[in-house]
Amino acid sequence: MITDKGTLNEREPHPAAHNAYQYVIRRIADSKNANFILIEAFNISALEGNRTAEICAETLRRIIYREPVSDRYLLGLAWTLKQMEETEWKNNATLASI
C-alpha cells in the first residue's frame, strides 16, 4: 500500500536500481579481471579504514556471486564506481596535458 507517491513500497526497488545494476555489470565486464581488480582495490582501501570501500567490496562480491543485494547498496556501489571513473578520466586528462 502506497502511503505517499514519493515513497517506495516496502518491497519495491528504487526505479534506478536496474540501471545501476547494468552499469556495475558493464564495469566489471570491461576486462577479464576487472571484478577482481576492483575488489582488491576496495579491500586495500578498506584495510585503511575506508568505510565506503568496505561496503563496496562486499556489495561487489555479492553481485559477482549472484547473492541478494539491496537497491541501497547497489546504488551506492554504482555511484562510487562512477566517481572512480570520473576521477580516473580527470587524472588521465591532466597527465595528457603535461
C-alpha positions, 0 to 999 in steps of 0.5 A: 500500500502506497502511503505517499507517491514519493515513497517506495513500497516496502518491497519495491526497488528504487526505479534506478536500481536496474540501471545501476545494476547494468552499469556495475555489470558493464564495469566489471565486464570491461576486462577479464579481471576487472571484478577482481581488480576492483575488489582488491582495490576496495579491500586495500582501501578498506584495510585503511579504514575506508568505510565506503570501500568496505561496503563496496567490496562486499556489495561487489562480491555479492553481485559477482556471486549472484547473492541478494543485494539491496537497491541501497547498496547497489546504488551506492556501489554504482555511484562510487564506481562512477566517481572512480571513473570520473576521477580516473578520466580527470587524472588521465586528462591532466597527465595528457596535458603535461 
